[in-house]
C-alpha cells in the first residue's frame, strides 16, 4: 500500500484540474488492475469478507486525493472529498473487467465523465 500512497503523494499539486485528475485516475487504475489481475489469478472473484485492517490506508488515500483536489474547489460542483469518492468508485468499477463486462474505461473517459458528465453539449 505504501508505494501506492507514495505515488499519490508524488502528484504535482500545482497543475490544472484536468491533468491532475488524469494523473490521479492513472494511478488508481494501475493499482486496481494489479489487484484484479492478482485476485483473478488465484480464483478470487469477490471482495474479502474482512478488510477493516485496510481502512486506515483507504482513509489516507482519500485524504491525499482530497488535498490534491481542494485547490480546485472553485471549479467543482461538489466538495473535493465527494469528487475523490466518485472518482475512486468510477475508476474501480470502470477498471474491473468483470464489472465492466470486458469494456473497461480509459483514463480520459473517466476524467471526462467525472468532470463533464455525459450530457449533450448541445443542451
Secondary structure as GFF3:
##gff-version 3
##sequence-region A 1 123
A	DSSP	alpha_helix	2	9	.	.	.	ID=ss1
A	DSSP	alpha_helix	17	41	.	.	.	ID=ss2
A	DSSP	three_ten_helix	52	54	.	.	.	ID=ss3
A	DSSP	alpha_helix	55	70	.	.	.	ID=ss4
A	DSSP	three_ten_helix	73	75	.	.	.	ID=ss5
A	DSSP	alpha_helix	80	95	.	.	.	ID=ss6
A	DSSP	alpha_helix	107	116	.	.	.	ID=ss7
###
